[in-house]
Amino acid sequence: MDQSGLIHNHPSGDPTPSKADIEMTREIANAAKALRIGIHDHIVVARGGILSFKSLGLL
């Protein structure tokens, strides 16, 4: 299975994933799985720092 990653920014400055971020990531991961592509991580970048969905247990 190939691996891929997701990344996006939060212009607000707070890297905390929103409920919409979490739901969208799950939808993308499910669609990718059907194509035999694994999602390794989803990174949120913001002025206040960087957060990893994988390290937060969200992926």
HTML snippet that shows the backbone in 3Dmol.js (N, CA, C, O; Angstrom):
<script src="https://3Dmol.org/build/3Dmol-min.js"></script>
<div id="view" style="width:600px;height:400px;position:relative"></div>
<script>
const pdb = `
ATOM      1  N   MET A   1       0.850  -1.174   0.000  1.00  0.00           N
ATOM      2  CA  MET A   1       0.000   0.000   0.000  1.00  0.00           C
ATOM      3  C   MET A   1       0.899   1.241   0.000  1.00  0.00           C
ATOM      4  O   MET A   1       1.822   1.339   0.809  1.00  0.00           O
ATOM      5  N   ASP A   2       0.637   2.168  -0.887  1.00  0.00           N
ATOM      6  CA  ASP A   2       1.348   3.444  -0.913  1.00  0.00           C
ATOM      7  C   ASP A   2       0.914   4.289   0.277  1.00  0.00           C
ATOM      8  O   ASP A   2      -0.181   4.114   0.811  1.00  0.00           O
ATOM      9  N   GLN A   3       1.781   5.203   0.685  1.00  0.00           N
ATOM     10  CA  GLN A   3       1.495   6.104   1.802  1.00  0.00           C
ATOM     11  C   GLN A   3       1.495   7.546   1.316  1.00  0.00           C
ATOM     12  O   GLN A   3       2.233   7.906   0.400  1.00  0.00           O
ATOM     13  N   SER A   4       0.675   8.350   1.929  1.00  0.00           N
ATOM     14  CA  SER A   4       0.600   9.766   1.606  1.00  0.00           C
ATOM     15  C   SER A   4       0.350  10.540   2.897  1.00  0.00           C
ATOM     16  O   SER A   4       0.073   9.945   3.938  1.00  0.00           O
ATOM     17  N   GLY A   5       0.445  11.845   2.830  1.00  0.00           N
ATOM     18  CA  GLY A   5       0.197  12.675   3.990  1.00  0.00           C
ATOM     19  C   GLY A   5      -0.634  13.889   3.607  1.00  0.00           C
ATOM     20  O   GLY A   5      -0.715  14.265   2.438  1.00  0.00           O
ATOM     21  N   LEU A   6      -1.238  14.482   4.600  1.00  0.00           N
ATOM     22  CA  LEU A   6      -2.048  15.678   4.409  1.00  0.00           C
ATOM     23  C   LEU A   6      -1.444  16.798   5.238  1.00  0.00           C
ATOM     24  O   LEU A   6      -0.866  16.554   6.297  1.00  0.00           O
ATOM     25  N   ILE A   7      -1.578  18.019   4.759  1.00  0.00           N
ATOM     26  CA  ILE A   7      -1.113  19.178   5.507  1.00  0.00           C
ATOM     27  C   ILE A   7      -1.980  20.378   5.142  1.00  0.00           C
ATOM     28  O   ILE A   7      -2.363  20.548   3.984  1.00  0.00           O
ATOM     29  N   HIS A   8      -2.281  21.194   6.122  1.00  0.00           N
ATOM     30  CA  HIS A   8      -2.978  22.454   5.839  1.00  0.00           C
ATOM     31  C   HIS A   8      -2.647  23.462   6.933  1.00  0.00           C
ATOM     32  O   HIS A   8      -2.104  23.110   7.980  1.00  0.00           O
ATOM     33  N   ASN A   9      -2.981  24.704   6.672  1.00  0.00           N
ATOM     34  CA  ASN A   9      -2.672  25.749   7.647  1.00  0.00           C
ATOM     35  C   ASN A   9      -3.942  26.289   8.304  1.00  0.00           C
ATOM     36  O   ASN A   9      -5.044  26.175   7.767  1.00  0.00           O
ATOM     37  N   HIS A  10      -3.752  26.870   9.462  1.00  0.00           N
ATOM     38  CA  HIS A  10      -4.814  27.567  10.179  1.00  0.00           C
ATOM     39  C   HIS A  10      -4.392  29.029  10.299  1.00  0.00           C
ATOM     40  O   HIS A  10      -3.574  29.357  11.158  1.00  0.00           O
ATOM     41  N   PRO A  11      -4.925  29.908   9.468  1.00  0.00           N
ATOM     42  CA  PRO A  11      -4.566  31.320   9.519  1.00  0.00           C
ATOM     43  C   PRO A  11      -4.881  31.987  10.866  1.00  0.00           C
ATOM     44  O   PRO A  11      -4.332  33.041  11.187  1.00  0.00           O
ATOM     45  N   SER A  12      -5.767  31.362  11.646  1.00  0.00           N
ATOM     46  CA  SER A  12      -6.128  31.925  12.953  1.00  0.00           C
ATOM     47  C   SER A  12      -4.947  31.919  13.918  1.00  0.00           C
ATOM     48  O   SER A  12      -4.931  32.671  14.893  1.00  0.00           O
ATOM     49  N   GLY A  13      -3.960  31.070  13.644  1.00  0.00           N
ATOM     50  CA  GLY A  13      -2.801  30.964  14.521  1.00  0.00           C
ATOM     51  C   GLY A  13      -2.867  29.804  15.495  1.00  0.00           C
ATOM     52  O   GLY A  13      -1.851  29.451  16.094  1.00  0.00           O
ATOM     53  N   ASP A  14      -4.035  29.200  15.670  1.00  0.00           N
ATOM     54  CA  ASP A  14      -4.227  28.068  16.584  1.00  0.00           C
ATOM     55  C   ASP A  14      -4.201  26.772  15.770  1.00  0.00           C
ATOM     56  O   ASP A  14      -5.071  26.570  14.923  1.00  0.00           O
ATOM     57  N   PRO A  15      -3.218  25.886  16.009  1.00  0.00           N
ATOM     58  CA  PRO A  15      -3.125  24.659  15.215  1.00  0.00           C
ATOM     59  C   PRO A  15      -4.073  23.538  15.646  1.00  0.00           C
ATOM     60  O   PRO A  15      -4.059  22.461  15.050  1.00  0.00           O
ATOM     61  N   THR A  16      -4.891  23.772  16.665  1.00  0.00           N
ATOM     62  CA  THR A  16      -5.801  22.726  17.143  1.00  0.00           C
ATOM     63  C   THR A  16      -6.771  22.318  16.041  1.00  0.00           C
ATOM     64  O   THR A  16      -7.463  23.169  15.482  1.00  0.00           O
ATOM     65  N   PRO A  17      -6.832  20.999  15.714  1.00  0.00           N
ATOM     66  CA  PRO A  17      -7.755  20.549  14.673  1.00  0.00           C
ATOM     67  C   PRO A  17      -9.213  20.802  15.077  1.00  0.00           C
ATOM     68  O   PRO A  17      -9.610  20.534  16.211  1.00  0.00           O
ATOM     69  N   SER A  18      -9.991  21.317  14.138  1.00  0.00           N
ATOM     70  CA  SER A  18     -11.415  21.535  14.384  1.00  0.00           C
ATOM     71  C   SER A  18     -12.177  20.227  14.163  1.00  0.00           C
ATOM     72  O   SER A  18     -11.633  19.261  13.629  1.00  0.00           O
ATOM     73  N   LYS A  19     -13.424  20.216  14.576  1.00  0.00           N
ATOM     74  CA  LYS A  19     -14.276  19.042  14.332  1.00  0.00           C
ATOM     75  C   LYS A  19     -14.369  18.772  12.830  1.00  0.00           C
ATOM     76  O   LYS A  19     -14.338  17.620  12.398  1.00  0.00           O
ATOM     77  N   ALA A  20     -14.483  19.834  12.042  1.00  0.00           N
ATOM     78  CA  ALA A  20     -14.549  19.684  10.582  1.00  0.00           C
ATOM     79  C   ALA A  20     -13.242  19.108  10.036  1.00  0.00           C
ATOM     80  O   ALA A  20     -13.274  18.288   9.119  1.00  0.00           O
ATOM     81  N   ASP A  21     -12.095  19.519  10.578  1.00  0.00           N
ATOM     82  CA  ASP A  21     -10.804  18.963  10.158  1.00  0.00           C
ATOM     83  C   ASP A  21     -10.762  17.460  10.414  1.00  0.00           C
ATOM     84  O   ASP A  21     -10.316  16.684   9.568  1.00  0.00           O
ATOM     85  N   ILE A  22     -11.228  17.067  11.583  1.00  0.00           N
ATOM     86  CA  ILE A  22     -11.203  15.647  11.968  1.00  0.00           C
ATOM     87  C   ILE A  22     -12.129  14.830  11.070  1.00  0.00           C
ATOM     88  O   ILE A  22     -11.746  13.758  10.600  1.00  0.00           O
ATOM     89  N   GLU A  23     -13.334  15.322  10.829  1.00  0.00           N
ATOM     90  CA  GLU A  23     -14.287  14.607   9.976  1.00  0.00           C
ATOM     91  C   GLU A  23     -13.777  14.504   8.542  1.00  0.00           C
ATOM     92  O   GLU A  23     -13.878  13.446   7.922  1.00  0.00           O
ATOM     93  N   MET A  24     -13.225  15.608   8.010  1.00  0.00           N
ATOM     94  CA  MET A  24     -12.723  15.603   6.647  1.00  0.00           C
ATOM     95  C   MET A  24     -11.545  14.632   6.503  1.00  0.00           C
ATOM     96  O   MET A  24     -11.425  13.939   5.492  1.00  0.00           O
ATOM     97  N   THR A  25     -10.690  14.589   7.510  1.00  0.00           N
ATOM     98  CA  THR A  25      -9.545  13.678   7.473  1.00  0.00           C
ATOM     99  C   THR A  25     -10.016  12.229   7.446  1.00  0.00           C
ATOM    100  O   THR A  25      -9.467  11.411   6.708  1.00  0.00           O
ATOM    101  N   ARG A  26     -11.019  11.912   8.237  1.00  0.00           N
ATOM    102  CA  ARG A  26     -11.560  10.545   8.242  1.00  0.00           C
ATOM    103  C   ARG A  26     -12.159  10.184   6.882  1.00  0.00           C
ATOM    104  O   ARG A  26     -11.986   9.066   6.396  1.00  0.00           O
ATOM    105  N   GLU A  27     -12.862  11.136   6.274  1.00  0.00           N
ATOM    106  CA  GLU A  27     -13.450  10.893   4.952  1.00  0.00           C
ATOM    107  C   GLU A  27     -12.359  10.668   3.906  1.00  0.00           C
ATOM    108  O   GLU A  27     -12.469   9.758   3.084  1.00  0.00           O
ATOM    109  N   ILE A  28     -11.319  11.481   3.933  1.00  0.00           N
ATOM    110  CA  ILE A  28     -10.215  11.320   2.975  1.00  0.00           C
ATOM    111  C   ILE A  28      -9.507   9.991   3.213  1.00  0.00           C
ATOM    112  O   ILE A  28      -9.188   9.282   2.259  1.00  0.00           O
ATOM    113  N   ALA A  29      -9.258   9.646   4.478  1.00  0.00           N
ATOM    114  CA  ALA A  29      -8.584   8.382   4.791  1.00  0.00           C
ATOM    115  C   ALA A  29      -9.398   7.185   4.306  1.00  0.00           C
ATOM    116  O   ALA A  29      -8.834   6.222   3.786  1.00  0.00           O
ATOM    117  N   ASN A  30     -10.719   7.237   4.474  1.00  0.00           N
ATOM    118  CA  ASN A  30     -11.575   6.142   4.002  1.00  0.00           C
ATOM    119  C   ASN A  30     -11.568   6.038   2.478  1.00  0.00           C
ATOM    120  O   ASN A  30     -11.516   4.937   1.930  1.00  0.00           O
ATOM    121  N   ALA A  31     -11.619   7.180   1.794  1.00  0.00           N
ATOM    122  CA  ALA A  31     -11.568   7.171   0.329  1.00  0.00           C
ATOM    123  C   ALA A  31     -10.217   6.674  -0.164  1.00  0.00           C
ATOM    124  O   ALA A  31     -10.143   5.910  -1.126  1.00  0.00           O
ATOM    125  N   ALA A  32      -9.147   7.108   0.497  1.00  0.00           N
ATOM    126  CA  ALA A  32      -7.802   6.689   0.102  1.00  0.00           C
ATOM    127  C   ALA A  32      -7.630   5.189   0.304  1.00  0.00           C
ATOM    128  O   ALA A  32      -6.999   4.517  -0.512  1.00  0.00           O
ATOM    129  N   LYS A  33      -8.188   4.670   1.383  1.00  0.00           N
ATOM    130  CA  LYS A  33      -8.083   3.234   1.664  1.00  0.00           C
ATOM    131  C   LYS A  33      -8.697   2.414   0.531  1.00  0.00           C
ATOM    132  O   LYS A  33      -8.163   1.369   0.157  1.00  0.00           O
ATOM    133  N   ALA A  34      -9.811   2.884  -0.012  1.00  0.00           N
ATOM    134  CA  ALA A  34     -10.450   2.190  -1.137  1.00  0.00           C
ATOM    135  C   ALA A  34      -9.542   2.155  -2.364  1.00  0.00           C
ATOM    136  O   ALA A  34      -9.654   1.266  -3.209  1.00  0.00           O
ATOM    137  N   LEU A  35      -8.636   3.143  -2.451  1.00  0.00           N
ATOM    138  CA  LEU A  35      -7.681   3.205  -3.566  1.00  0.00           C
ATOM    139  C   LEU A  35      -6.338   2.592  -3.203  1.00  0.00           C
ATOM    140  O   LEU A  35      -5.367   2.713  -3.951  1.00  0.00           O
ATOM    141  N   ARG A  36      -6.288   1.928  -2.039  1.00  0.00           N
ATOM    142  CA  ARG A  36      -5.078   1.290  -1.530  1.00  0.00           C
ATOM    143  C   ARG A  36      -3.965   2.308  -1.265  1.00  0.00           C
ATOM    144  O   ARG A  36      -2.793   2.054  -1.545  1.00  0.00           O
ATOM    145  N   ILE A  37      -4.353   3.456  -0.725  1.00  0.00           N
ATOM    146  CA  ILE A  37      -3.410   4.496  -0.318  1.00  0.00           C
ATOM    147  C   ILE A  37      -3.624   4.737   1.169  1.00  0.00           C
ATOM    148  O   ILE A  37      -4.739   5.025   1.604  1.00  0.00           O
ATOM    149  N   GLY A  38      -2.569   4.621   1.936  1.00  0.00           N
ATOM    150  CA  GLY A  38      -2.656   4.880   3.362  1.00  0.00           C
ATOM    151  C   GLY A  38      -2.316   6.339   3.651  1.00  0.00           C
ATOM    152  O   GLY A  38      -1.474   6.929   2.974  1.00  0.00           O
ATOM    153  N   ILE A  39      -2.957   6.909   4.634  1.00  0.00           N
ATOM    154  CA  ILE A  39      -2.642   8.271   5.066  1.00  0.00           C
ATOM    155  C   ILE A  39      -1.734   8.150   6.287  1.00  0.00           C
ATOM    156  O   ILE A  39      -2.158   7.687   7.346  1.00  0.00           O
ATOM    157  N   HIS A  40      -0.483   8.570   6.127  1.00  0.00           N
ATOM    158  CA  HIS A  40       0.514   8.451   7.193  1.00  0.00           C
ATOM    159  C   HIS A  40       0.242   9.448   8.325  1.00  0.00           C
ATOM    160  O   HIS A  40       0.356   9.102   9.501  1.00  0.00           O
ATOM    161  N   ASP A  41      -0.117  10.683   7.966  1.00  0.00           N
ATOM    162  CA  ASP A  41      -0.364  11.708   8.978  1.00  0.00           C
ATOM    163  C   ASP A  41      -1.072  12.896   8.343  1.00  0.00           C
ATOM    164  O   ASP A  41      -1.120  13.024   7.119  1.00  0.00           O
ATOM    165  N   HIS A  42      -1.610  13.749   9.172  1.00  0.00           N
ATOM    166  CA  HIS A  42      -2.204  15.020   8.748  1.00  0.00           C
ATOM    167  C   HIS A  42      -1.633  16.073   9.687  1.00  0.00           C
ATOM    168  O   HIS A  42      -1.840  16.020  10.899  1.00  0.00           O
ATOM    169  N   ILE A  43      -0.916  17.024   9.117  1.00  0.00           N
ATOM    170  CA  ILE A  43      -0.238  18.060   9.881  1.00  0.00           C
ATOM    171  C   ILE A  43      -1.005  19.379   9.737  1.00  0.00           C
ATOM    172  O   ILE A  43      -1.404  19.758   8.635  1.00  0.00           O
ATOM    173  N   VAL A  44      -1.203  20.065  10.853  1.00  0.00           N
ATOM    174  CA  VAL A  44      -1.808  21.398  10.843  1.00  0.00           C
ATOM    175  C   VAL A  44      -0.713  22.390  11.248  1.00  0.00           C
ATOM    176  O   VAL A  44      -0.096  22.260  12.305  1.00  0.00           O
ATOM    177  N   VAL A  45      -0.490  23.373  10.390  1.00  0.00           N
ATOM    178  CA  VAL A  45       0.545  24.383  10.618  1.00  0.00           C
ATOM    179  C   VAL A  45      -0.140  25.708  10.942  1.00  0.00           C
ATOM    180  O   VAL A  45      -1.087  26.112  10.267  1.00  0.00           O
ATOM    181  N   ALA A  46       0.348  26.372  11.976  1.00  0.00           N
ATOM    182  CA  ALA A  46      -0.199  27.677  12.362  1.00  0.00           C
ATOM    183  C   ALA A  46       0.903  28.499  13.036  1.00  0.00           C
ATOM    184  O   ALA A  46       1.948  27.975  13.423  1.00  0.00           O
ATOM    185  N   ARG A  47       0.647  29.755  13.160  1.00  0.00           N
ATOM    186  CA  ARG A  47       1.588  30.648  13.830  1.00  0.00           C
ATOM    187  C   ARG A  47       1.882  30.147  15.250  1.00  0.00           C
ATOM    188  O   ARG A  47       2.995  30.314  15.750  1.00  0.00           O
ATOM    189  N   GLY A  48       0.893  29.538  15.894  1.00  0.00           N
ATOM    190  CA  GLY A  48       1.035  29.047  17.264  1.00  0.00           C
ATOM    191  C   GLY A  48       1.693  27.690  17.389  1.00  0.00           C
ATOM    192  O   GLY A  48       1.832  27.184  18.503  1.00  0.00           O
ATOM    193  N   GLY A  49       2.106  27.081  16.284  1.00  0.00           N
ATOM    194  CA  GLY A  49       2.781  25.786  16.331  1.00  0.00           C
ATOM    195  C   GLY A  49       2.304  24.840  15.247  1.00  0.00           C
ATOM    196  O   GLY A  49       1.587  25.222  14.322  1.00  0.00           O
ATOM    197  N   ILE A  50       2.723  23.603  15.392  1.00  0.00           N
ATOM    198  CA  ILE A  50       2.392  22.546  14.439  1.00  0.00           C
ATOM    199  C   ILE A  50       1.830  21.374  15.229  1.00  0.00           C
ATOM    200  O   ILE A  50       2.371  20.999  16.269  1.00  0.00           O
ATOM    201  N   LEU A  51       0.731  20.794  14.725  1.00  0.00           N
ATOM    202  CA  LEU A  51       0.151  19.609  15.369  1.00  0.00           C
ATOM    203  C   LEU A  51       0.009  18.473  14.369  1.00  0.00           C
ATOM    204  O   LEU A  51      -0.268  18.688  13.189  1.00  0.00           O
ATOM    205  N   SER A  52       0.203  17.276  14.863  1.00  0.00           N
ATOM    206  CA  SER A  52       0.104  16.060  14.062  1.00  0.00           C
ATOM    207  C   SER A  52      -1.120  15.261  14.507  1.00  0.00           C
ATOM    208  O   SER A  52      -1.285  14.970  15.691  1.00  0.00           O
ATOM    209  N   PHE A  53      -1.968  14.913  13.554  1.00  0.00           N
ATOM    210  CA  PHE A  53      -3.131  14.083  13.875  1.00  0.00           C
ATOM    211  C   PHE A  53      -2.665  12.740  14.445  1.00  0.00           C
ATOM    212  O   PHE A  53      -3.273  12.208  15.374  1.00  0.00           O
ATOM    213  N   LYS A  54      -1.592  12.201  13.885  1.00  0.00           N
ATOM    214  CA  LYS A  54      -1.092  10.912  14.345  1.00  0.00           C
ATOM    215  C   LYS A  54      -0.660  10.992  15.814  1.00  0.00           C
ATOM    216  O   LYS A  54      -0.996  10.113  16.607  1.00  0.00           O
ATOM    217  N   SER A  55       0.076  12.034  16.175  1.00  0.00           N
ATOM    218  CA  SER A  55       0.545  12.162  17.560  1.00  0.00           C
ATOM    219  C   SER A  55      -0.608  12.421  18.526  1.00  0.00           C
ATOM    220  O   SER A  55      -0.505  12.098  19.710  1.00  0.00           O
ATOM    221  N   LEU A  56      -1.702  12.999  18.036  1.00  0.00           N
ATOM    222  CA  LEU A  56      -2.879  13.247  18.860  1.00  0.00           C
ATOM    223  C   LEU A  56      -3.810  12.027  18.936  1.00  0.00           C
ATOM    224  O   LEU A  56      -4.821  12.056  19.638  1.00  0.00           O
ATOM    225  N   GLY A  57      -3.460  10.957  18.210  1.00  0.00           N
ATOM    226  CA  GLY A  57      -4.297   9.752  18.187  1.00  0.00           C
ATOM    227  C   GLY A  57      -5.543   9.895  17.327  1.00  0.00           C
ATOM    228  O   GLY A  57      -6.497   9.133  17.482  1.00  0.00           O
ATOM    229  N   LEU A  58      -5.541  10.877  16.413  1.00  0.00           N
ATOM    230  CA  LEU A  58      -6.705  11.114  15.556  1.00  0.00           C
ATOM    231  C   LEU A  58      -6.613  10.397  14.215  1.00  0.00           C
ATOM    232  O   LEU A  58      -7.541  10.445  13.408  1.00  0.00           O
ATOM    233  N   LEU A  59      -5.489   9.736  13.988  1.00  0.00           N
ATOM    234  CA  LEU A  59      -5.305   9.035  12.712  1.00  0.00           C
ATOM    235  C   LEU A  59      -4.636   7.714  12.943  1.00  0.00           C
ATOM    236  O   LEU A  59      -4.392   6.971  11.992  1.00  0.00           O
TER     237      LEU A  59
END
`;
const viewer = $3Dmol.createViewer("view");
viewer.addModel(pdb, "pdb");
viewer.setStyle({}, {cartoon: {color: "spectrum"}});
viewer.zoomTo();
viewer.render();
</script>
